[in-house]
Amino acid sequence: MEYDVLIIGAGSAGLSAALTLGRCLRRVLVADGGPPRNAASPGVHGFLTRDGIRPAELLRLGQEQLAPYETVEVQCLHIDTLTRQGKGFCATGHGTADDTPITVSARRVLLATGVSDILPPLPGFRELWGRGVLHCPYCHGWEVRSQPLAVYGQGRTVTGLALLVSRWSRDVIVVTNGPGHLTPNARRRLRREKIGIREEPITRLIGAKNGELRCIEFANGDQLERAALFLHAPQHQRTPLAADMGARLTSKGAVWVDSKLHTSIPGLYAAGDTKPGTQQALLAAADGNHAAIVINESLTREECPK
């Protein structure tokens, strides 16, 4: 099967790109590899006209609005390999429901697969992820405003996040799960904002029946009641396709792109959380639109040479 564009990933970035390319009459295949990163969250926030919508409903609407564009297909596919084929690409994969093998040729490829968060290996973090354990105060801070909050981590990362979270609550405590490696200046800044520090080892997080956080339990038996815990978790790419092709990555493992969302591989683009930058659904959707315009113009130049 041959396409103008293969979009790998069916989140906000991928579906937005598909919409714009469909409106450009491009033949597009969207490979939907499964649930998005924010699947556990009760709502997507800060998305104009859709504030608070459930992640699955946002994507359902996105796919529904692709229906009029007959040149766009969305299939439940996991892409396993991506290789160069002349000026374009050959992708192989399988259906996510039945493992049916598939081979696809495309003139351009957009990576919109996003990232996965690496949570601390402590009981409660994965179970409460998206409701009681949160990654972004811009996305979730309003919902837990003015309540007792915790910020997990060490060093500069936890300091900066705690100071940011203090915008939403005046009752913030940093928990470091052992030595926090905080500089004297960091401790001074936290103390000035009346942000407490607990450096005891953590045993587990205890949640309520609704999936929200109830308290943090320390190894000494103490329990700290908190309504939510924020952290900046390390991340890794949800697919190694870019790395396998030899694309340039940043020091943090994101796929490097230029101002036109072009990776270091000709014809390969990246949008949304796959690339560096602030991670929000609305910004991912904007990225997808931007990438689609750039890709369409690239294809047009190829079709209409000087």
C-alpha positions as a Markdown table, in Angstrom:
| # | Residue | x | y | z |
|---|---|---|---|---|
| 1 | Met | 0.0 | 0.0 | 0.0 |
| 2 | Glu | 1.4 | 3.4 | -1.0 |
| 3 | Tyr | 0.6 | 6.7 | 0.7 |
| 4 | Asp | 1.8 | 10.3 | 0.5 |
| 5 | Val | 2.2 | 10.4 | 4.2 |
| 6 | Leu | 2.4 | 7.8 | 7.0 |
| 7 | Ile | 1.6 | 9.2 | 10.4 |
| 8 | Ile | 2.7 | 7.0 | 13.2 |
| 9 | Gly | 0.7 | 7.8 | 16.3 |
| 10 | Ala | -3.0 | 8.8 | 16.6 |
| 11 | Gly | -2.9 | 11.3 | 19.5 |
| 12 | Ser | -3.6 | 15.0 | 19.3 |
| 13 | Ala | -0.5 | 15.6 | 17.0 |
| 14 | Gly | -1.2 | 12.7 | 14.7 |
| 15 | Leu | -4.9 | 13.3 | 14.2 |
| 16 | Ser | -4.4 | 17.0 | 13.7 |
| 17 | Ala | -1.8 | 16.4 | 11.0 |
| 18 | Ala | -4.1 | 13.9 | 9.3 |
| 19 | Leu | -6.9 | 16.5 | 9.3 |
| 20 | Thr | -4.8 | 19.1 | 7.6 |
| 21 | Leu | -3.3 | 16.6 | 5.1 |
| 22 | Gly | -6.8 | 15.3 | 4.3 |
| 23 | Arg | -7.9 | 18.8 | 3.5 |
| 24 | Cys | -4.9 | 18.9 | 1.1 |
| 25 | Leu | -6.2 | 15.8 | -0.7 |
| 26 | Arg | -3.2 | 13.8 | 0.4 |
| 27 | Arg | -3.4 | 10.1 | 0.8 |
| 28 | Val | -2.6 | 9.4 | 4.4 |
| 29 | Leu | -2.4 | 6.4 | 6.7 |
| 30 | Val | -2.6 | 7.0 | 10.4 |
| 31 | Ala | -1.1 | 4.1 | 12.4 |
| 32 | Asp | -3.0 | 4.0 | 15.8 |
| 33 | Gly | -0.7 | 2.0 | 18.1 |
| 34 | Gly | -2.9 | 2.2 | 21.2 |
| 35 | Pro | -3.9 | 4.3 | 24.2 |
| 36 | Pro | -2.2 | 7.7 | 24.6 |
| 37 | Arg | 0.0 | 8.8 | 27.5 |
| 38 | Asn | -2.8 | 10.6 | 29.2 |
| 39 | Ala | -5.3 | 7.7 | 29.0 |
| 40 | Ala | -5.5 | 7.5 | 32.8 |
| 41 | Ser | -6.3 | 11.2 | 33.3 |
| 42 | Pro | -9.9 | 12.1 | 34.0 |
| 43 | Gly | -9.7 | 15.1 | 31.7 |
| 44 | Val | -7.7 | 17.1 | 29.2 |
| 45 | His | -7.3 | 20.7 | 30.3 |
| 46 | Gly | -6.3 | 24.0 | 28.6 |
| 47 | Phe | -7.6 | 22.7 | 25.2 |
| 48 | Leu | -9.7 | 25.6 | 23.9 |
| 49 | Thr | -13.4 | 24.6 | 23.5 |
| 50 | Arg | -12.6 | 21.1 | 25.0 |
| 51 | Asp | -11.5 | 22.0 | 28.5 |
| 52 | Gly | -12.0 | 19.0 | 30.8 |
| 53 | Ile | -12.9 | 16.5 | 28.0 |
| 54 | Arg | -11.9 | 12.9 | 28.6 |
| 55 | Pro | -8.8 | 11.9 | 26.6 |
| 56 | Ala | -10.6 | 9.0 | 24.9 |
| 57 | Glu | -13.5 | 11.3 | 23.9 |
| 58 | Leu | -11.1 | 13.9 | 22.5 |
| 59 | Leu | -9.5 | 11.3 | 20.2 |
| 60 | Arg | -12.9 | 9.9 | 19.3 |
| 61 | Leu | -14.0 | 13.3 | 18.1 |
| 62 | Gly | -10.7 | 13.7 | 16.2 |
| 63 | Gln | -11.2 | 10.5 | 14.3 |
| 64 | Glu | -14.9 | 11.2 | 13.7 |
| 65 | Gln | -14.0 | 14.5 | 12.1 |
| 66 | Leu | -11.6 | 12.7 | 9.7 |
| 67 | Ala | -14.5 | 10.8 | 8.2 |
| 68 | Pro | -15.3 | 13.3 | 5.3 |
| 69 | Tyr | -11.8 | 13.1 | 4.1 |
| 70 | Glu | -11.8 | 9.9 | 2.0 |
| 71 | Thr | -8.0 | 10.0 | 1.4 |
| 72 | Val | -7.3 | 9.5 | 5.1 |
| 73 | Glu | -7.3 | 6.1 | 6.7 |
| 74 | Val | -6.9 | 5.3 | 10.4 |
| 75 | Gln | -5.9 | 1.7 | 11.2 |
| 76 | Cys | -5.0 | 0.0 | 14.5 |
| 77 | Leu | -1.4 | -0.8 | 13.6 |
| 78 | His | 1.9 | -1.0 | 15.4 |
| 79 | Ile | 4.8 | -0.1 | 13.2 |
| 80 | Asp | 7.8 | -2.3 | 13.9 |
| 81 | Thr | 10.4 | -1.1 | 11.4 |
| 82 | Leu | 11.0 | 1.9 | 9.2 |
| 83 | Thr | 13.6 | 2.0 | 6.4 |
| 84 | Arg | 14.5 | 4.1 | 3.4 |
| 85 | Gln | 13.0 | 3.2 | 0.1 |
| 86 | Gly | 14.3 | 5.4 | -2.6 |
| 87 | Lys | 13.3 | 9.0 | -1.7 |
| 88 | Gly | 10.6 | 7.6 | 0.6 |
| 89 | Phe | 10.1 | 5.0 | 3.3 |
| 90 | Cys | 9.0 | 1.4 | 3.8 |
| 91 | Ala | 7.3 | 0.5 | 7.0 |
| 92 | Thr | 6.4 | -2.9 | 8.3 |
| 93 | Gly | 4.2 | -3.7 | 11.2 |
| 94 | His | 1.2 | -5.6 | 12.5 |
| 95 | Gly | -2.4 | -5.1 | 13.4 |
| 96 | Thr | -2.8 | -4.5 | 17.2 |
| 97 | Ala | -5.9 | -6.7 | 17.3 |
| 98 | Asp | -4.9 | -9.7 | 15.2 |
| 99 | Asp | -1.2 | -9.4 | 14.5 |
| 100 | Thr | -1.8 | -9.4 | 10.8 |
| 101 | Pro | 1.4 | -8.3 | 9.1 |
| 102 | Ile | 1.4 | -5.2 | 7.0 |
| 103 | Thr | 3.9 | -3.4 | 4.7 |
| 104 | Val | 3.4 | 0.3 | 3.8 |
| 105 | Ser | 5.2 | 2.6 | 1.5 |
| 106 | Ala | 5.1 | 6.4 | 2.0 |
| 107 | Arg | 6.8 | 9.4 | 0.5 |
| 108 | Arg | 7.0 | 11.1 | 3.9 |
| 109 | Val | 6.7 | 9.9 | 7.5 |
| 110 | Leu | 5.5 | 11.9 | 10.6 |
| 111 | Leu | 6.4 | 10.5 | 14.0 |
| 112 | Ala | 3.8 | 11.4 | 16.6 |
| 113 | Thr | 4.1 | 8.5 | 19.0 |
| 114 | Gly | 5.0 | 10.6 | 22.1 |
| 115 | Val | 6.7 | 9.4 | 25.2 |
| 116 | Ser | 6.2 | 7.1 | 28.2 |
| 117 | Asp | 6.8 | 8.2 | 31.8 |
| 118 | Ile | 9.2 | 6.3 | 34.0 |
| 119 | Leu | 7.6 | 6.3 | 37.4 |
| 120 | Pro | 9.4 | 5.5 | 40.7 |
| 121 | Pro | 9.2 | 1.8 | 41.5 |
| 122 | Leu | 7.2 | 2.3 | 44.7 |
| 123 | Pro | 3.7 | 1.0 | 45.4 |
| 124 | Gly | 1.0 | 3.5 | 44.5 |
| 125 | Phe | 2.8 | 5.6 | 41.9 |
| 126 | Arg | 1.5 | 3.6 | 38.9 |
| 127 | Glu | -1.8 | 2.9 | 40.5 |
| 128 | Leu | -2.6 | 6.6 | 41.2 |
| 129 | Trp | -1.0 | 7.9 | 38.0 |
| 130 | Gly | -3.2 | 10.5 | 36.3 |
| 131 | Arg | -5.4 | 11.2 | 39.3 |
| 132 | Gly | -3.4 | 11.4 | 42.5 |
| 133 | Val | 0.0 | 11.4 | 41.0 |
| 134 | Leu | 0.3 | 14.2 | 38.4 |
| 135 | His | 3.0 | 15.5 | 36.0 |
| 136 | Cys | 1.8 | 19.0 | 35.1 |
| 137 | Pro | 0.4 | 21.8 | 37.3 |
| 138 | Tyr | -0.8 | 23.6 | 34.2 |
| 139 | Cys | -2.9 | 20.6 | 33.3 |
| 140 | His | -4.0 | 19.6 | 36.8 |
| 141 | Gly | -3.2 | 22.4 | 39.3 |
| 142 | Trp | -6.6 | 24.1 | 39.2 |
| 143 | Glu | -8.4 | 20.8 | 40.2 |
| 144 | Val | -6.3 | 20.5 | 43.4 |
| 145 | Arg | -5.9 | 24.2 | 44.1 |
| 146 | Ser | -5.7 | 25.3 | 47.8 |
| 147 | Gln | -5.3 | 21.7 | 49.0 |
| 148 | Pro | -2.3 | 20.1 | 50.7 |
| 149 | Leu | 0.1 | 19.0 | 47.9 |
| 150 | Ala | 3.4 | 17.2 | 47.7 |
| 151 | Val | 6.2 | 17.4 | 45.1 |
| 152 | Tyr | 8.5 | 14.4 | 44.6 |
| 153 | Gly | 12.1 | 14.5 | 43.4 |
| 154 | Gln | 15.6 | 15.7 | 44.1 |
| 155 | Gly | 17.9 | 18.5 | 43.3 |
| 156 | Arg | 17.1 | 21.4 | 41.0 |
| 157 | Thr | 14.2 | 19.6 | 39.3 |
| 158 | Val | 12.2 | 19.2 | 42.5 |
| 159 | Thr | 13.0 | 22.8 | 43.6 |
| 160 | Gly | 11.8 | 24.4 | 40.4 |
| 161 | Leu | 8.6 | 22.3 | 40.3 |
| 162 | Ala | 7.8 | 22.9 | 44.0 |
| 163 | Leu | 8.1 | 26.7 | 43.5 |
| 164 | Leu | 5.8 | 26.4 | 40.5 |
| 165 | Val | 3.2 | 24.3 | 42.3 |
| 166 | Ser | 3.2 | 26.8 | 45.2 |
| 167 | Arg | 1.2 | 29.1 | 42.8 |
| 168 | Trp | -1.8 | 26.7 | 43.3 |
| 169 | Ser | -1.4 | 26.0 | 47.0 |
| 170 | Arg | 0.3 | 27.5 | 50.0 |
| 171 | Asp | 0.6 | 24.1 | 51.6 |
| 172 | Val | 3.3 | 22.3 | 49.6 |
| 173 | Ile | 5.9 | 19.8 | 50.9 |
| 174 | Val | 8.8 | 18.4 | 49.0 |
| 175 | Val | 9.4 | 14.7 | 49.5 |
| 176 | Thr | 12.7 | 13.3 | 48.3 |
| 177 | Asn | 12.7 | 9.6 | 49.3 |
| 178 | Gly | 16.1 | 9.9 | 50.9 |
| 179 | Pro | 18.7 | 12.6 | 50.6 |
| 180 | Gly | 17.4 | 15.4 | 48.5 |
| 181 | His | 20.7 | 16.7 | 47.2 |
| 182 | Leu | 19.4 | 20.3 | 47.7 |
| 183 | Thr | 21.8 | 23.1 | 47.7 |
| 184 | Pro | 21.8 | 25.7 | 50.5 |
| 185 | Asn | 20.3 | 28.2 | 48.0 |
| 186 | Ala | 17.6 | 25.8 | 47.1 |
| 187 | Arg | 16.7 | 25.2 | 50.7 |
| 188 | Arg | 16.6 | 28.9 | 51.3 |
| 189 | Arg | 14.3 | 29.5 | 48.4 |
| 190 | Leu | 11.9 | 26.8 | 49.5 |
| 191 | Arg | 12.0 | 28.0 | 53.1 |
| 192 | Arg | 11.2 | 31.5 | 51.9 |
| 193 | Glu | 8.0 | 30.3 | 50.2 |
| 194 | Lys | 7.2 | 28.2 | 53.3 |
| 195 | Ile | 7.6 | 24.9 | 51.4 |
| 196 | Gly | 8.5 | 22.1 | 53.7 |
| 197 | Ile | 11.0 | 19.3 | 53.0 |
| 198 | Arg | 10.7 | 15.6 | 54.0 |
| 199 | Glu | 13.8 | 13.5 | 53.2 |
| 200 | Glu | 12.8 | 10.3 | 54.8 |
| 201 | Pro | 12.6 | 7.2 | 52.6 |
| 202 | Ile | 9.1 | 6.6 | 51.3 |
| 203 | Thr | 7.4 | 3.2 | 51.6 |
| 204 | Arg | 4.3 | 3.7 | 49.5 |
| 205 | Leu | 1.5 | 6.1 | 48.4 |
| 206 | Ile | -1.9 | 5.3 | 49.8 |
| 207 | Gly | -4.9 | 6.2 | 47.6 |
| 208 | Ala | -8.6 | 6.7 | 48.1 |
| 209 | Lys | -11.3 | 4.6 | 46.5 |
| 210 | Asn | -11.7 | 7.2 | 43.7 |
| 211 | Gly | -8.0 | 6.8 | 42.6 |
| 212 | Glu | -6.9 | 10.1 | 44.2 |
| 213 | Leu | -4.0 | 10.3 | 46.7 |
| 214 | Arg | -4.8 | 10.1 | 50.4 |
| 215 | Cys | -1.4 | 10.1 | 52.0 |
| 216 | Ile | 2.3 | 9.3 | 51.7 |
| 217 | Glu | 3.7 | 6.7 | 54.0 |
| 218 | Phe | 7.3 | 6.9 | 55.1 |
| 219 | Ala | 9.6 | 4.1 | 56.2 |
| 220 | Asn | 9.5 | 5.3 | 59.8 |
| 221 | Gly | 5.7 | 4.7 | 59.8 |
| 222 | Asp | 4.7 | 8.4 | 59.6 |
| 223 | Gln | 1.9 | 9.3 | 57.1 |
| 224 | Leu | 1.6 | 12.6 | 55.4 |
| 225 | Glu | -1.9 | 13.5 | 54.2 |
| 226 | Arg | -1.8 | 15.1 | 50.7 |
| 227 | Ala | -4.4 | 15.6 | 48.1 |
| 228 | Ala | -2.0 | 15.1 | 45.2 |
| 229 | Leu | 1.6 | 14.6 | 44.4 |
| 230 | Phe | 3.4 | 16.2 | 41.4 |
| 231 | Leu | 6.6 | 15.0 | 39.8 |
| 232 | His | 8.7 | 15.5 | 36.7 |
| 233 | Ala | 9.2 | 11.8 | 35.8 |
| 234 | Pro | 12.0 | 10.8 | 33.4 |
| 235 | Gln | 10.7 | 9.8 | 30.0 |
| 236 | His | 11.6 | 7.6 | 27.0 |
| 237 | Gln | 10.3 | 7.5 | 23.5 |
| 238 | Arg | 7.4 | 5.2 | 23.0 |
| 239 | Thr | 9.0 | 3.8 | 19.8 |
| 240 | Pro | 12.7 | 3.4 | 18.9 |
| 241 | Leu | 12.0 | 4.0 | 15.2 |
| 242 | Ala | 13.8 | 7.4 | 15.0 |
| 243 | Ala | 16.8 | 6.0 | 16.9 |
| 244 | Asp | 16.9 | 2.9 | 14.7 |
| 245 | Met | 17.1 | 5.0 | 11.6 |
| 246 | Gly | 20.0 | 7.0 | 13.1 |
| 247 | Ala | 18.0 | 10.2 | 13.6 |
| 248 | Arg | 19.6 | 12.8 | 15.9 |
| 249 | Leu | 18.3 | 12.8 | 19.5 |
| 250 | Thr | 18.6 | 15.4 | 22.2 |
| 251 | Ser | 20.5 | 14.8 | 25.4 |
| 252 | Lys | 17.2 | 14.0 | 27.0 |
| 253 | Gly | 16.2 | 11.4 | 24.4 |
| 254 | Ala | 13.7 | 13.5 | 22.4 |
| 255 | Val | 13.8 | 13.4 | 18.6 |
| 256 | Trp | 15.7 | 16.5 | 17.4 |
| 257 | Val | 13.8 | 18.7 | 14.8 |
| 258 | Asp | 14.5 | 22.0 | 13.1 |
| 259 | Ser | 12.1 | 24.9 | 13.0 |
| 260 | Lys | 10.0 | 23.0 | 10.4 |
| 261 | Leu | 9.7 | 19.9 | 12.5 |
| 262 | His | 12.1 | 18.0 | 10.1 |
| 263 | Thr | 14.4 | 15.5 | 11.8 |
| 264 | Ser | 17.9 | 14.8 | 10.7 |
| 265 | Ile | 16.6 | 12.2 | 8.3 |
| 266 | Pro | 15.3 | 13.6 | 5.0 |
| 267 | Gly | 11.6 | 13.2 | 4.7 |
| 268 | Leu | 11.1 | 12.2 | 8.4 |
| 269 | Tyr | 9.3 | 14.6 | 10.6 |
| 270 | Ala | 8.3 | 14.6 | 14.3 |
| 271 | Ala | 5.6 | 16.4 | 16.2 |
| 272 | Gly | 4.0 | 16.5 | 19.7 |
| 273 | Asp | 5.8 | 15.0 | 22.7 |
| 274 | Thr | 8.1 | 13.0 | 20.4 |
| 275 | Lys | 10.1 | 16.2 | 19.9 |
| 276 | Pro | 11.5 | 18.6 | 22.6 |
| 277 | Gly | 9.2 | 21.2 | 24.1 |
| 278 | Thr | 6.3 | 21.9 | 26.4 |
| 279 | Gln | 4.0 | 18.9 | 26.6 |
| 280 | Gln | 0.3 | 19.7 | 26.3 |
| 281 | Ala | -2.4 | 18.3 | 24.1 |
| 282 | Leu | -3.2 | 21.6 | 22.5 |
| 283 | Leu | 0.4 | 22.3 | 21.7 |
| 284 | Ala | 0.7 | 18.8 | 20.2 |
| 285 | Ala | -2.3 | 19.5 | 18.0 |
| 286 | Ala | -0.7 | 22.7 | 16.8 |
| 287 | Asp | 2.5 | 20.8 | 16.1 |
| 288 | Gly | 0.6 | 18.3 | 14.0 |
| 289 | Asn | -1.0 | 21.1 | 12.0 |
| 290 | His | 2.4 | 22.8 | 11.5 |
| 291 | Ala | 4.0 | 19.5 | 10.4 |
| 292 | Ala | 1.2 | 18.8 | 7.9 |
| 293 | Ile | 1.6 | 22.1 | 6.2 |
| 294 | Val | 5.4 | 21.7 | 5.9 |
| 295 | Ile | 5.0 | 18.2 | 4.6 |
| 296 | Asn | 2.4 | 19.2 | 2.0 |
| 297 | Glu | 4.5 | 22.0 | 0.8 |
| 298 | Ser | 7.5 | 19.7 | 0.5 |
| 299 | Leu | 5.5 | 17.2 | -1.5 |
| 300 | Thr | 4.2 | 20.0 | -3.7 |
| 301 | Arg | 7.8 | 21.2 | -4.5 |
| 302 | Glu | 8.7 | 17.7 | -5.4 |
| 303 | Glu | 5.7 | 17.4 | -7.8 |
| 304 | Cys | 6.2 | 20.9 | -9.3 |
| 305 | Pro | 9.9 | 21.3 | -9.7 |
| 306 | Lys | 11.4 | 24.6 | -11.0 |
